[in-house]
Structure formats: C-alpha cells, structure tokens
Amino acid sequence: MTGDRGAESERTPLRNTCATTNRPIQSIQSVVHIKTMDKSSKVLLKIGLDFLFLLCVGFPILFFFLWGEPYKRGFFCDDMSIRHPFHESTVRNWMLYIVGLILPIGVMVIIETIIASRNGYSSSNIRIFNWDVPEWVKQCYVKIGIFGFGAACSQLTTDIAKYSIGRLRPHFYSLCQPIRADGTSCNDTVNLGVYIEDFHCFNDSTERLLKEMRLSFPSGHASFSAYTLIYLSIYLQVRLTWSGSKLVRHFLQFLLLMMFWFTALSRVSDYKHHWSDVLGGSLIGVACAILVTRYISDLFTSAGKEGSSLPISRRNLDTPTNGEL
C-alpha cells in the first residue's frame, strides 16, 4: 500500500505538469482561432460591401426597367427619320448577354486558371474560416467583380440618358400610328408643320413596345457591347501573352472589335436607332471601359501583370521573355 501511494504521488506531479503544459497550447490555439475568425470576418465584410455597392448601381437599372417612364417627347408629322418600318432585332437580347457577359467571364476564368497552373496553384494568403483561398479564385473574383461593376455603371449611365431624353425611335410612326386628341392624324394636312405632343397610339402594340419606342438615345446595345468587348480586349492585352504566336492575341482582339462593330451597325440597319444614338452609346461604352480598366481594375498594376504569360510547352517556360506576345 505504501508503494502504491508513492507511485501515485510520483504520477500526480507528472499529470499536473502535463496539464500545465497543455494550457499554453490551448491558449495559443484559441488565439489563432480568434485571429482566423477575425480575418475571415474582415474578408466576408469586404465581399459584402462589394455586393452592396454593386446592388446600389444595379437596383436603379432594375427600377428603370420595371417602373421607369421616359420623357414624353413630341414629333412633327413631316419628320421622315421616324417613319421607317418596324423590324425584329438582328442581335437579340439573349445574344447580346451571351457575347457581353458569358463570353468575357468564361475567358477570364480560363485565363486565370491557366496562369494559376503555371504558377503551381499558389495560395492567395487569404483564409475564409478553414479554407485557403487559391490565388486563381481571388483573381477571378477581382477581375470579374470589377468587370461587372463597370458594366452596371455603363448601363446605368445609358438608362439615365434614355429616360431623360425620350428620343423617338426610327420605327416610331409604324409602331404607334399616332392619333391626336381631336381625332386627326398625320394624314390630315392641318397637322403638317405642327409639333404634336398630345396623342395616343392607334396601333395595337404592347405596353412594353410603346415604352421602348421612346428610348432611342443612346443605344443600349452599342454601349453594352462596346464596354464588355473593349474591356475584354484590354484584359487580353494585359493578361494574355502567349509565346506560341505574336498574332493570337491581336487576332482575338480584332474578332471582339468586329463583334462590337457588327452589333452597332445592326441597330441602324434594323431601324432600332438613329446613327447618332449608336455613336452616343458607343462613346459611353468605350469611355467606361477605359476608365474602369485604367483607374479601378488592377490590370495595369504590377500585381495585375504578374505571372500573365501562358506557356505552350515546357520549353517556353524555360525561355526568358520580355513581356511581349
């Protein structure tokens, strides 16, 4: 019994020592866990703020689309610029969204993934709870997020002008066939040279079409395609440097510009817009693309350019380049 008590007394200090040793370890783990939670909270807060600002720009666009009323502009009966026939759009809205949204986002994801594979899928040093965010995920979030924010700003700028000016589309007369309050129309000589503001449409068109006929300036198709495709062209200029051919990047940029050019021209040939509407929309899109890539995105910073070459073989990885295609 005495021996057992001695052995027990020898084990008791050892247990106390282990317990004392474990306390600092547990304290350190708690501190690390708290710091990780703090960093995760900061990252999530930044992401939340990004979506909040994007929502602040996006909600007015939705408001204009659902409840906005354009300025009620009048017309002259002898104005031949608004007497063109109504045609369906060559470039439909769904085509525009595929080319202007899905294509750029898909290209950015592919290029950032390839760049990440070249760099060994490094970590971004950002942790969200227990997840180490890969560098390519961070780059995709930054590049696509800024691209989307700029697209929303460009669209809101276009919508403000559309609803403030209320210019009549070239197919206004054939779509509306306006009748004055006194029952006369443009077929009556009494209305020649008279500026008509009080009228209603005789043609049985949908409410949406009657609203759209007042949204000619500036062209939304032109501004959207100009922003998205020129932004993507600038992105390729910075992030795509392929040593396989010096013409690959420039050929892709040329295709993107031709897609924008065709979209803009189709709006005139379809009698959806006057040529000045297309010019105004194009200028809005180009200006937004240049301003966003130059002053908001990180494309022209050292961080945005770093690791932006795409190899075609192991030999190209070992060949020094001067940053040119």
HUVENUR-V648426 format. One record per backbone hydrogen bond with DSSP energy under -0.5 kcal/mol. CO is the residue of the C=O (numbers start at 1). NH is the residue of the N-H. E is the energy in kcal/mol with one decimal. If there is no record, write none. Layout:
# HUVENUR-V648426
[[CO NH E] [CO NH E]]
This chain:
# HUVENUR-V648426
[[1 5 -2.3] [2 6 -2.0] [3 7 -2.4] [4 8 -2.6] [5 9 -2.4] [6 10 -1.6] [7 11 -1.9] [8 12 -1.9] [9 13 -1.0] [10 14 -0.9] [11 15 -2.5] [12 16 -2.4] [13 17 -2.5] [14 18 -2.4] [15 19 -2.8] [16 20 -2.5] [17 21 -2.2] [18 22 -2.5] [19 23 -1.5] [20 24 -0.9] [21 25 -1.1] [22 26 -2.8] [23 27 -2.4] [24 28 -2.7] [25 29 -2.6] [26 30 -2.2] [27 31 -2.3] [28 32 -2.7] [29 33 -2.5] [30 34 -2.5] [31 35 -2.6] [32 36 -2.6] [33 37 -2.4] [34 38 -2.4] [35 39 -2.7] [36 40 -2.6] [37 41 -2.5] [38 42 -2.1] [39 43 -2.4] [40 44 -2.7] [41 45 -2.2] [42 46 -2.3] [43 47 -2.3] [44 48 -2.6] [45 49 -2.4] [46 50 -2.3] [47 51 -2.2] [48 52 -2.0] [49 53 -2.6] [50 54 -2.2] [51 55 -2.2] [52 56 -2.1] [53 57 -1.3] [54 58 -2.5] [55 59 -2.9] [56 60 -0.5] [57 61 -0.8] [58 62 -1.9] [59 63 -2.6] [60 64 -2.6] [61 65 -2.1] [62 66 -2.3] [63 67 -2.9] [63 68 -1.1] [64 68 -1.0] [71 73 -1.4] [75 196 -3.1] [76 79 -1.6] [78 80 -1.1] [79 82 -1.1] [80 83 -1.3] [82 173 -2.6] [84 174 -0.5] [90 92 -0.9] [92 96 -2.2] [93 97 -2.3] [94 98 -1.9] [95 99 -2.5] [96 100 -2.8] [97 101 -2.1] [97 102 -1.5] [98 103 -2.4] [101 105 -2.2] [102 106 -2.6] [103 107 -2.5] [104 108 -2.5] [105 109 -2.3] [106 110 -2.3] [107 111 -2.6] [108 112 -2.6] [109 113 -2.0] [110 114 -2.3] [111 115 -2.5] [112 116 -2.0] [113 117 -2.2] [114 118 -2.0] [115 119 -1.6] [116 121 -3.7] [117 120 -1.0] [122 135 -2.5] [126 133 -2.9] [127 129 -0.6] [128 130 -0.5] [128 131 -1.8] [130 132 -0.6] [131 128 -2.3] [131 133 -0.8] [133 124 -2.2] [133 126 -0.5] [134 138 -1.9] [135 139 -2.7] [136 140 -2.4] [137 141 -2.4] [138 142 -2.5] [139 143 -2.9] [140 144 -2.5] [141 145 -2.1] [142 146 -2.3] [143 147 -1.9] [144 148 -2.7] [145 149 -2.3] [146 150 -2.4] [147 151 -2.1] [148 152 -2.2] [149 153 -2.2] [150 154 -2.5] [151 155 -2.3] [152 156 -2.6] [153 157 -2.3] [154 158 -2.0] [155 159 -2.6] [156 160 -2.5] [157 161 -1.6] [158 162 -2.5] [159 163 -2.7] [160 164 -1.5] [161 165 -2.1] [162 166 -2.3] [163 71 -1.2] [167 216 -2.2] [169 172 -1.9] [170 84 -2.4] [171 175 -1.9] [172 176 -2.5] [173 177 -2.5] [176 202 -0.9] [176 203 -2.3] [177 202 -1.6] [179 200 -2.4] [180 183 -1.8] [184 180 -3.1] [185 188 -1.6] [188 191 -1.8] [189 192 -1.4] [191 77 -0.5] [191 194 -1.8] [194 77 -0.6] [194 196 -0.7] [195 197 -0.5] [196 75 -1.8] [197 199 -1.0] [198 181 -0.9] [200 179 -2.8] [203 205 -1.8] [206 210 -2.2] [207 211 -1.5] [208 212 -2.5] [209 213 -1.8] [211 214 -1.4] [212 215 -2.0] [213 169 -2.4] [219 223 -2.1] [220 224 -2.5] [221 225 -2.4] [222 226 -2.2] [223 227 -2.3] [224 228 -2.5] [225 229 -2.1] [226 230 -1.8] [227 231 -2.4] [228 232 -2.0] [229 233 -1.8] [230 234 -2.3] [231 235 -2.5] [232 236 -2.5] [233 237 -1.8] [234 238 -1.5] [235 239 -3.1] [236 240 -1.7] [239 241 -0.8] [241 243 -0.6] [241 310 -1.8] [242 245 -0.8] [247 251 -2.5] [248 252 -2.2] [249 253 -2.2] [250 254 -2.1] [251 255 -2.1] [252 256 -2.1] [253 257 -2.3] [254 258 -2.3] [255 259 -1.9] [256 260 -2.0] [257 261 -2.6] [258 262 -2.6] [259 263 -2.1] [260 264 -2.5] [261 265 -2.3] [262 266 -2.4] [263 267 -1.1] [264 267 -0.5] [264 268 -0.7] [265 268 -0.8] [265 269 -2.2] [266 270 -2.0] [267 272 -1.9] [267 273 -1.8] [268 271 -1.5] [270 87 -0.6] [271 171 -0.6] [274 277 -0.7] [274 278 -1.7] [275 279 -2.2] [276 280 -2.4] [277 219 -2.1] [277 281 -2.6] [278 282 -2.5] [279 283 -2.2] [280 284 -1.9] [281 285 -2.3] [282 286 -2.8] [283 287 -2.4] [284 288 -2.4] [285 289 -2.3] [286 290 -2.3] [287 291 -2.6] [288 292 -2.6] [289 293 -2.1] [290 294 -2.0] [291 295 -2.7] [291 296 -0.5] [292 296 -1.7] [292 297 -2.8] [298 301 -1.4] [298 304 -0.6] [301 305 -1.6] [302 306 -1.4] [305 308 -1.0] [308 241 -0.9] [309 311 -0.6] [310 243 -0.6] [313 317 -1.2] [314 318 -1.3] [315 319 -0.5] [318 320 -0.6]]
